[in-house]
Amino acid sequence: MKHILLFCIAHLLFISSKAQWVQTKGPGGGNIRALHFKGNDFFAGTKTNGVYLSGTSGNSWIQKNNLLNYESVTAITSYGNYLFAGTENDGVYRSIDNGNSWVKKQWFNE
């Protein structure tokens, strides 16, 4: 009887712990290559249109591409107030204003 009860409890816990996925409207910039969450902001790096920002849990997106137009962004991360975007063919870009403007970085000690 104990085994049946434990199995039933385990089964109920498994059912209630399943992830609930909800499709968002997604950025209109094509295939997403990278995602990064910074506070309440979601950043998406796309294959051909740079970086998009959503502050609304993915319901709406704004392109944040000053200097990143047509770049394939394959990595996004942040450190403190800095936001970094790694591109497929053009190196690393840095933003200090949440993606409003980007500067191409040759070396991190510049």
N, CA, C and O atoms as a GROMACS GRO file, in nm:
protein
  440
    1MET      N    1   0.082  -0.120   0.000
    1MET     CA    2   0.000   0.000   0.000
    1MET      C    3   0.086   0.126   0.000
    1MET      O    4   0.052   0.224  -0.066
    2LYS      N    5   0.199   0.123   0.075
    2LYS     CA    6   0.289   0.239   0.079
    2LYS      C    7   0.343   0.271  -0.059
    2LYS      O    8   0.355   0.388  -0.097
    3HIS      N    9   0.377   0.166  -0.135
    3HIS     CA   10   0.433   0.187  -0.268
    3HIS      C   11   0.332   0.252  -0.362
    3HIS      O   12   0.368   0.339  -0.442
    4ILE      N   13   0.208   0.212  -0.354
    4ILE     CA   14   0.103   0.270  -0.438
    4ILE      C   15   0.083   0.416  -0.401
    4ILE      O   16   0.069   0.501  -0.489
    5LEU      N   17   0.080   0.446  -0.273
    5LEU     CA   18   0.062   0.583  -0.227
    5LEU      C   19   0.179   0.671  -0.271
    5LEU      O   20   0.158   0.783  -0.318
    6LEU      N   21   0.302   0.620  -0.256
    6LEU     CA   22   0.421   0.697  -0.299
    6LEU      C   23   0.418   0.720  -0.450
    6LEU      O   24   0.452   0.829  -0.497
    7PHE      N   25   0.378   0.618  -0.525
    7PHE     CA   26   0.370   0.633  -0.670
    7PHE      C   27   0.267   0.740  -0.707
    7PHE      O   28   0.293   0.822  -0.795
    8CYS      N   29   0.153   0.741  -0.643
    8CYS     CA   30   0.048   0.840  -0.671
    8CYS      C   31   0.096   0.981  -0.637
    8CYS      O   32   0.070   1.074  -0.714
    9ILE      N   33   0.163   0.997  -0.526
    9ILE     CA   34   0.216   1.129  -0.488
    9ILE      C   35   0.322   1.175  -0.588
    9ILE      O   36   0.320   1.290  -0.631
   10ALA      N   37   0.414   1.084  -0.624
   10ALA     CA   38   0.518   1.118  -0.721
   10ALA      C   39   0.456   1.156  -0.855
   10ALA      O   40   0.501   1.251  -0.919
   11HIS      N   41   0.354   1.084  -0.898
   11HIS     CA   42   0.287   1.113  -1.024
   11HIS      C   43   0.220   1.251  -1.020
   11HIS      O   44   0.228   1.326  -1.117
   12LEU      N   45   0.154   1.284  -0.911
   12LEU     CA   46   0.091   1.415  -0.898
   12LEU      C   47   0.194   1.527  -0.898
   12LEU      O   48   0.172   1.632  -0.959
   13LEU      N   49   0.307   1.507  -0.831
   13LEU     CA   50   0.413   1.607  -0.831
   13LEU      C   51   0.469   1.627  -0.972
   13LEU      O   52   0.496   1.740  -1.014
   14PHE      N   53   0.487   1.517  -1.045
   14PHE     CA   54   0.538   1.527  -1.182
   14PHE      C   55   0.441   1.603  -1.270
   14PHE      O   56   0.483   1.688  -1.348
   15ILE      N   57   0.314   1.574  -1.260
   15ILE     CA   58   0.213   1.642  -1.342
   15ILE      C   59   0.209   1.791  -1.311
   15ILE      O   60   0.200   1.873  -1.402
   16SER      N   61   0.216   1.826  -1.184
   16SER     CA   62   0.205   1.968  -1.148
   16SER      C   63   0.333   2.045  -1.172
   16SER      O   64   0.332   2.168  -1.167
   17SER      N   65   0.446   1.976  -1.197
   17SER     CA   66   0.572   2.048  -1.216
   17SER      C   67   0.611   2.064  -1.362
   17SER      O   68   0.719   2.115  -1.391
   18LYS      N   69   0.528   2.022  -1.454
   18LYS     CA   70   0.560   2.037  -1.596
   18LYS      C   71   0.566   2.184  -1.633
   18LYS      O   72   0.485   2.264  -1.586
   19ALA      N   73   0.663   2.218  -1.717
   19ALA     CA   74   0.678   2.356  -1.762
   19ALA      C   75   0.560   2.396  -1.849
   19ALA      O   76   0.510   2.318  -1.929
   20GLN      N   77   0.517   2.518  -1.830
   20GLN     CA   78   0.406   2.570  -1.910
   20GLN      C   79   0.463   2.670  -2.011
   20GLN      O   80   0.501   2.781  -1.973
   21TRP      N   81   0.469   2.632  -2.136
   21TRP     CA   82   0.524   2.717  -2.241
   21TRP      C   83   0.413   2.799  -2.304
   21TRP      O   84   0.303   2.749  -2.331
   22VAL      N   85   0.443   2.926  -2.328
   22VAL     CA   86   0.350   3.015  -2.394
   22VAL      C   87   0.424   3.080  -2.510
   22VAL      O   88   0.529   3.140  -2.490
   23GLN      N   89   0.370   3.070  -2.629
   23GLN     CA   90   0.433   3.129  -2.746
   23GLN      C   91   0.419   3.280  -2.740
   23GLN      O   92   0.310   3.332  -2.714
   24THR      N   93   0.530   3.351  -2.766
   24THR     CA   94   0.526   3.497  -2.770
   24THR      C   95   0.514   3.541  -2.914
   24THR      O   96   0.517   3.459  -3.006
   25LYS      N   97   0.500   3.670  -2.933
   25LYS     CA   98   0.490   3.724  -3.069
   25LYS      C   99   0.626   3.730  -3.135
   25LYS      O  100   0.634   3.745  -3.257
   26GLY      N  101   0.733   3.718  -3.059
   26GLY     CA  102   0.868   3.710  -3.114
   26GLY      C  103   0.908   3.831  -3.195
   26GLY      O  104   0.823   3.900  -3.251
   27PRO      N  105   1.038   3.858  -3.202
   27PRO     CA  106   1.084   3.969  -3.286
   27PRO      C  107   1.065   3.934  -3.433
   27PRO      O  108   1.073   3.818  -3.471
   28GLY      N  109   1.040   4.034  -3.513
   28GLY     CA  110   1.019   4.013  -3.656
   28GLY      C  111   1.148   4.008  -3.735
   28GLY      O  112   1.146   4.018  -3.858
   29GLY      N  113   1.260   3.993  -3.668
   29GLY     CA  114   1.389   4.001  -3.735
   29GLY      C  115   1.447   3.872  -3.783
   29GLY      O  116   1.565   3.867  -3.818
   30GLY      N  117   1.369   3.766  -3.785
   30GLY     CA  118   1.420   3.641  -3.837
   30GLY      C  119   1.455   3.542  -3.727
   30GLY      O  120   1.406   3.552  -3.615
   31ASN      N  121   1.540   3.447  -3.762
   31ASN     CA  122   1.577   3.341  -3.669
   31ASN      C  123   1.651   3.394  -3.548
   31ASN      O  124   1.743   3.475  -3.562
   32ILE      N  125   1.611   3.350  -3.430
   32ILE     CA  126   1.678   3.391  -3.308
   32ILE      C  127   1.797   3.300  -3.284
   32ILE      O  128   1.785   3.178  -3.285
   33ARG      N  129   1.913   3.362  -3.263
   33ARG     CA  130   2.037   3.290  -3.238
   33ARG      C  131   2.080   3.294  -3.093
   33ARG      O  132   2.153   3.205  -3.048
   34ALA      N  133   2.036   3.396  -3.018
   34ALA     CA  134   2.080   3.412  -2.880
   34ALA      C  135   1.972   3.481  -2.799
   34ALA      O  136   1.901   3.567  -2.851
   35LEU      N  137   1.960   3.444  -2.673
   35LEU     CA  138   1.868   3.510  -2.580
   35LEU      C  139   1.945   3.548  -2.454
   35LEU      O  140   2.034   3.475  -2.409
   36HIS      N  141   1.909   3.662  -2.398
   36HIS     CA  142   1.969   3.704  -2.271
   36HIS      C  143   1.864   3.780  -2.191
   36HIS      O  144   1.789   3.861  -2.245
   37PHE      N  145   1.860   3.753  -2.063
   37PHE     CA  146   1.766   3.819  -1.973
   37PHE      C  147   1.846   3.907  -1.879
   37PHE      O  148   1.937   3.860  -1.812
   38LYS      N  149   1.812   4.036  -1.874
   38LYS     CA  150   1.880   4.132  -1.788
   38LYS      C  151   1.772   4.208  -1.712
   38LYS      O  152   1.706   4.296  -1.767
   39GLY      N  153   1.754   4.173  -1.586
   39GLY     CA  154   1.645   4.233  -1.509
   39GLY      C  155   1.512   4.193  -1.569
   39GLY      O  156   1.482   4.074  -1.582
   40ASN      N  157   1.431   4.292  -1.605
   40ASN     CA  158   1.301   4.265  -1.668
   40ASN      C  159   1.306   4.269  -1.819
   40ASN      O  160   1.203   4.256  -1.885
   41ASP      N  161   1.426   4.287  -1.875
   41ASP     CA  162   1.440   4.298  -2.021
   41ASP      C  163   1.487   4.167  -2.082
   41ASP      O  164   1.573   4.098  -2.027
   42PHE      N  165   1.430   4.134  -2.198
   42PHE     CA  166   1.472   4.018  -2.276
   42PHE      C  167   1.540   4.071  -2.401
   42PHE      O  168   1.486   4.157  -2.470
   43PHE      N  169   1.659   4.021  -2.431
   43PHE     CA  170   1.731   4.056  -2.552
   43PHE      C  171   1.739   3.933  -2.641
   43PHE      O  172   1.766   3.823  -2.593
   44ALA      N  173   1.714   3.951  -2.771
   44ALA     CA  174   1.723   3.842  -2.868
   44ALA      C  175   1.819   3.883  -2.978
   44ALA      O  176   1.803   3.988  -3.040
   45GLY      N  177   1.919   3.800  -3.003
   45GLY     CA  178   2.010   3.819  -3.116
   45GLY      C  179   1.958   3.739  -3.233
   45GLY      O  180   1.925   3.621  -3.219
   46THR      N  181   1.949   3.802  -3.349
   46THR     CA  182   1.891   3.736  -3.466
   46THR      C  183   1.998   3.704  -3.571
   46THR      O  184   2.110   3.754  -3.564
   47LYS      N  185   1.960   3.621  -3.665
   47LYS     CA  186   2.053   3.577  -3.768
   47LYS      C  187   2.093   3.689  -3.864
   47LYS      O  188   2.207   3.694  -3.909
   48THR      N  189   2.000   3.778  -3.896
   48THR     CA  190   2.032   3.880  -3.997
   48THR      C  191   1.997   4.022  -3.959
   48THR      O  192   2.026   4.114  -4.035
   49ASN      N  193   1.935   4.044  -3.844
   49ASN     CA  194   1.889   4.179  -3.811
   49ASN      C  195   1.930   4.227  -3.673
   49ASN      O  196   1.858   4.306  -3.611
   50GLY      N  197   2.043   4.182  -3.623
   50GLY     CA  198   2.096   4.236  -3.499
   50GLY      C  199   2.018   4.197  -3.375
   50GLY      O  200   1.977   4.082  -3.359
   51VAL      N  201   1.997   4.295  -3.286
   51VAL     CA  202   1.941   4.271  -3.153
   51VAL      C  203   1.803   4.333  -3.140
   51VAL      O  204   1.777   4.443  -3.190
   52TYR      N  205   1.715   4.261  -3.071
   52TYR     CA  206   1.582   4.311  -3.036
   52TYR      C  207   1.567   4.307  -2.884
   52TYR      O  208   1.626   4.224  -2.816
   53LEU      N  209   1.486   4.399  -2.832
   53LEU     CA  210   1.461   4.411  -2.688
   53LEU      C  211   1.312   4.401  -2.660
   53LEU      O  212   1.230   4.460  -2.730
   54SER      N  213   1.279   4.324  -2.557
   54SER     CA  214   1.141   4.318  -2.509
   54SER      C  215   1.143   4.343  -2.359
   54SER      O  216   1.215   4.276  -2.285
   55GLY      N  217   1.064   4.438  -2.315
   55GLY     CA  218   1.045   4.462  -2.173
   55GLY      C  219   0.908   4.417  -2.128
   55GLY      O  220   0.865   4.448  -2.017
   56THR      N  221   0.839   4.345  -2.216
   56THR     CA  222   0.700   4.305  -2.189
   56THR      C  223   0.685   4.153  -2.197
   56THR      O  224   0.584   4.104  -2.248
   57SER      N  225   0.781   4.081  -2.148
   57SER     CA  226   0.776   3.934  -2.147
   57SER      C  227   0.758   3.875  -2.286
   57SER      O  228   0.696   3.769  -2.302
   58GLY      N  229   0.810   3.942  -2.386
   58GLY     CA  230   0.804   3.890  -2.522
   58GLY      C  231   0.681   3.928  -2.601
   58GLY      O  232   0.665   3.882  -2.714
   59ASN      N  233   0.593   4.010  -2.546
   59ASN     CA  234   0.473   4.048  -2.619
   59ASN      C  235   0.500   4.151  -2.728
   59ASN      O  236   0.430   4.152  -2.829
   60SER      N  237   0.598   4.236  -2.708
   60SER     CA  238   0.636   4.333  -2.812
   60SER      C  239   0.788   4.346  -2.811
   60SER      O  240   0.852   4.328  -2.708
   61TRP      N  241   0.844   4.377  -2.927
   61TRP     CA  242   0.989   4.383  -2.943
   61TRP      C  243   1.028   4.512  -3.015
   61TRP      O  244   0.956   4.560  -3.102
   62ILE      N  245   1.144   4.566  -2.978
   62ILE     CA  246   1.199   4.686  -3.040
   62ILE      C  247   1.339   4.652  -3.091
   62ILE      O  248   1.419   4.594  -3.018
   63GLN      N  249   1.367   4.689  -3.214
   63GLN     CA  250   1.499   4.665  -3.270
   63GLN      C  251   1.598   4.763  -3.208
   63GLN      O  252   1.571   4.882  -3.201
   64LYS      N  253   1.713   4.713  -3.163
   64LYS     CA  254   1.818   4.793  -3.099
   64LYS      C  255   1.947   4.774  -3.178
   64LYS      O  256   2.037   4.701  -3.136
   65ASN      N  257   1.956   4.840  -3.293
   65ASN     CA  258   2.061   4.805  -3.388
   65ASN      C  259   2.154   4.917  -3.432
   65ASN      O  260   2.214   4.905  -3.539
   66ASN      N  261   2.169   5.022  -3.358
   66ASN     CA  262   2.265   5.124  -3.399
   66ASN      C  263   2.401   5.057  -3.414
   66ASN      O  264   2.460   5.014  -3.315
   67LEU      N  265   2.453   5.047  -3.534
   67LEU     CA  266   2.577   4.981  -3.576
   67LEU      C  267   2.566   4.830  -3.589
   67LEU      O  268   2.664   4.767  -3.630
   68LEU      N  269   2.456   4.770  -3.556
   68LEU     CA  270   2.442   4.624  -3.566
   68LEU      C  271   2.350   4.580  -3.680
   68LEU      O  272   2.312   4.463  -3.686
   69ASN      N  273   2.314   4.671  -3.770
   69ASN     CA  274   2.225   4.635  -3.880
   69ASN      C  275   2.284   4.521  -3.961
   69ASN      O  276   2.402   4.522  -3.996
   70TYR      N  277   2.202   4.426  -3.990
   70TYR     CA  278   2.236   4.311  -4.075
   70TYR      C  279   2.342   4.219  -4.015
   70TYR      O  280   2.396   4.134  -4.087
   71GLU      N  281   2.374   4.234  -3.888
   71GLU     CA  282   2.470   4.146  -3.823
   71GLU      C  283   2.400   4.021  -3.770
   71GLU      O  284   2.287   4.026  -3.723
   72SER      N  285   2.471   3.909  -3.778
   72SER     CA  286   2.424   3.785  -3.718
   72SER      C  287   2.478   3.779  -3.576
   72SER      O  288   2.596   3.752  -3.554
   73VAL      N  289   2.390   3.805  -3.479
   73VAL     CA  290   2.430   3.807  -3.338
   73VAL      C  291   2.412   3.666  -3.282
   73VAL      O  292   2.300   3.615  -3.275
   74THR      N  293   2.524   3.605  -3.242
   74THR     CA  294   2.522   3.467  -3.196
   74THR      C  295   2.535   3.454  -3.044
   74THR      O  296   2.519   3.344  -2.991
   75ALA      N  297   2.565   3.564  -2.975
   75ALA     CA  298   2.578   3.560  -2.829
   75ALA      C  299   2.545   3.697  -2.771
   75ALA      O  300   2.582   3.800  -2.828
   76ILE      N  301   2.475   3.698  -2.658
   76ILE     CA  302   2.446   3.821  -2.586
   76ILE      C  303   2.467   3.793  -2.438
   76ILE      O  304   2.422   3.690  -2.386
   77THR      N  305   2.536   3.885  -2.371
   77THR     CA  306   2.553   3.872  -2.227
   77THR      C  307   2.568   4.012  -2.167
   77THR      O  308   2.582   4.110  -2.239
   78SER      N  309   2.564   4.019  -2.036
   78SER     CA  310   2.582   4.148  -1.970
   78SER      C  311   2.674   4.131  -1.851
   78SER      O  312   2.689   4.023  -1.794
   79TYR      N  313   2.736   4.244  -1.815
   79TYR     CA  314   2.821   4.250  -1.696
   79TYR      C  315   2.803   4.389  -1.639
   79TYR      O  316   2.846   4.488  -1.699
   80GLY      N  317   2.741   4.397  -1.523
   80GLY     CA  318   2.712   4.528  -1.465
   80GLY      C  319   2.622   4.606  -1.558
   80GLY      O  320   2.515   4.558  -1.597
   81ASN      N  321   2.664   4.729  -1.594
   81ASN     CA  322   2.585   4.812  -1.686
   81ASN      C  323   2.616   4.785  -1.832
   81ASN      O  324   2.554   4.844  -1.920
   82TYR      N  325   2.711   4.698  -1.859
   82TYR     CA  326   2.750   4.668  -1.997
   82TYR      C  327   2.666   4.556  -2.056
   82TYR      O  328   2.630   4.461  -1.986
   83LEU      N  329   2.636   4.568  -2.185
   83LEU     CA  330   2.570   4.465  -2.262
   83LEU      C  331   2.662   4.432  -2.378
   83LEU      O  332   2.707   4.523  -2.448
   84PHE      N  333   2.690   4.305  -2.401
   84PHE     CA  334   2.780   4.263  -2.508
   84PHE      C  335   2.704   4.178  -2.609
   84PHE      O  336   2.621   4.095  -2.572
   85ALA      N  337   2.734   4.200  -2.737
   85ALA     CA  338   2.676   4.120  -2.845
   85ALA      C  339   2.790   4.064  -2.929
   85ALA      O  340   2.868   4.140  -2.987
   86GLY      N  341   2.799   3.933  -2.936
   86GLY     CA  342   2.898   3.867  -3.019
   86GLY      C  343   2.838   3.837  -3.154
   86GLY      O  344   2.732   3.775  -3.163
   87THR      N  345   2.906   3.879  -3.260
   87THR     CA  346   2.853   3.858  -3.395
   87THR      C  347   2.927   3.744  -3.464
   87THR      O  348   3.037   3.705  -3.424
   88GLU      N  349   2.866   3.692  -3.566
   88GLU     CA  350   2.924   3.579  -3.638
   88GLU      C  351   3.048   3.619  -3.717
   88GLU      O  352   3.144   3.542  -3.723
   89ASN      N  353   3.047   3.738  -3.777
   89ASN     CA  354   3.157   3.776  -3.866
   89ASN      C  355   3.226   3.907  -3.831
   89ASN      O  356   3.325   3.941  -3.896
   90ASP      N  357   3.178   3.981  -3.732
   90ASP     CA  358   3.232   4.116  -3.711
   90ASP      C  359   3.273   4.143  -3.566
   90ASP      O  360   3.279   4.259  -3.525
   91GLY      N  361   3.302   4.041  -3.490
   91GLY     CA  362   3.354   4.061  -3.356
   91GLY      C  363   3.248   4.092  -3.251
   91GLY      O  364   3.132   4.054  -3.263
   92VAL      N  365   3.293   4.162  -3.146
   92VAL     CA  366   3.210   4.190  -3.030
   92VAL      C  367   3.175   4.338  -3.024
   92VAL      O  368   3.259   4.424  -3.049
   93TYR      N  369   3.050   4.365  -2.992
   93TYR     CA  370   3.001   4.501  -2.973
   93TYR      C  371   2.961   4.520  -2.828
   93TYR      O  372   2.918   4.425  -2.762
   94ARG      N  373   2.974   4.644  -2.779
   94ARG     CA  374   2.938   4.674  -2.641
   94ARG      C  375   2.842   4.791  -2.637
   94ARG      O  376   2.853   4.886  -2.715
   95SER      N  377   2.746   4.783  -2.544
   95SER     CA  378   2.652   4.891  -2.522
   95SER      C  379   2.652   4.926  -2.374
   95SER      O  380   2.656   4.838  -2.288
   96ILE      N  381   2.646   5.056  -2.346
   96ILE     CA  382   2.636   5.099  -2.206
   96ILE      C  383   2.499   5.161  -2.177
   96ILE      O  384   2.474   5.209  -2.067
   97ASP      N  385   2.412   5.161  -2.278
   97ASP     CA  386   2.279   5.222  -2.260
   97ASP      C  387   2.166   5.126  -2.300
   97ASP      O  388   2.069   5.164  -2.365
   98ASN      N  389   2.182   5.000  -2.258
   98ASN     CA  390   2.079   4.898  -2.277
   98ASN      C  391   2.046   4.872  -2.424
   98ASN      O  392   1.931   4.843  -2.458
   99GLY      N  393   2.146   4.883  -2.510
   99GLY     CA  394   2.128   4.851  -2.650
   99GLY      C  395   2.089   4.967  -2.740
   99GLY      O  396   2.070   4.947  -2.860
  100ASN      N  397   2.078   5.088  -2.686
  100ASN     CA  398   2.043   5.202  -2.770
  100ASN      C  399   2.156   5.239  -2.867
  100ASN      O  400   2.130   5.282  -2.979
  101SER      N  401   2.279   5.222  -2.823
  101SER     CA  402   2.394   5.244  -2.912
  101SER      C  403   2.498   5.137  -2.884
  101SER      O  404   2.508   5.086  -2.772
  102TRP      N  405   2.574   5.104  -2.987
  102TRP     CA  406   2.674   4.998  -2.979
  102TRP      C  407   2.808   5.050  -3.028
  102TRP      O  408   2.814   5.133  -3.119
  103VAL      N  409   2.916   5.000  -2.970
  103VAL     CA  410   3.052   5.032  -3.012
  103VAL      C  411   3.124   4.901  -3.038
  103VAL      O  412   3.121   4.810  -2.954
  104LYS      N  413   3.187   4.890  -3.154
  104LYS     CA  414   3.264   4.770  -3.183
  104LYS      C  415   3.389   4.770  -3.098
  104LYS      O  416   3.461   4.870  -3.092
  105LYS      N  417   3.416   4.658  -3.031
  105LYS     CA  418   3.531   4.649  -2.943
  105LYS      C  419   3.639   4.563  -3.009
  105LYS      O  420   3.614   4.449  -3.048
  106GLN      N  421   3.759   4.620  -3.020
  106GLN     CA  422   3.874   4.546  -3.070
  106GLN      C  423   3.940   4.469  -2.956
  106GLN      O  424   3.979   4.353  -2.970
  107TRP      N  425   3.952   4.538  -2.841
  107TRP     CA  426   4.012   4.479  -2.721
  107TRP      C  427   3.930   4.523  -2.603
  107TRP      O  428   3.872   4.632  -2.605
  108PHE      N  429   3.922   4.442  -2.502
  108PHE     CA  430   3.840   4.474  -2.385
  108PHE      C  431   3.904   4.578  -2.295
  108PHE      O  432   3.837   4.629  -2.205
  109ASN      N  433   4.032   4.612  -2.314
  109ASN     CA  434   4.096   4.713  -2.229
  109ASN      C  435   4.092   4.853  -2.290
  109ASN      O  436   4.160   4.944  -2.243
  110GLU      N  437   4.014   4.870  -2.395
  110GLU     CA  438   4.003   5.003  -2.457
  110GLU      C  439   3.915   5.093  -2.376
  110GLU      O  440   3.894   5.209  -2.412
   0.00000   0.00000   0.00000
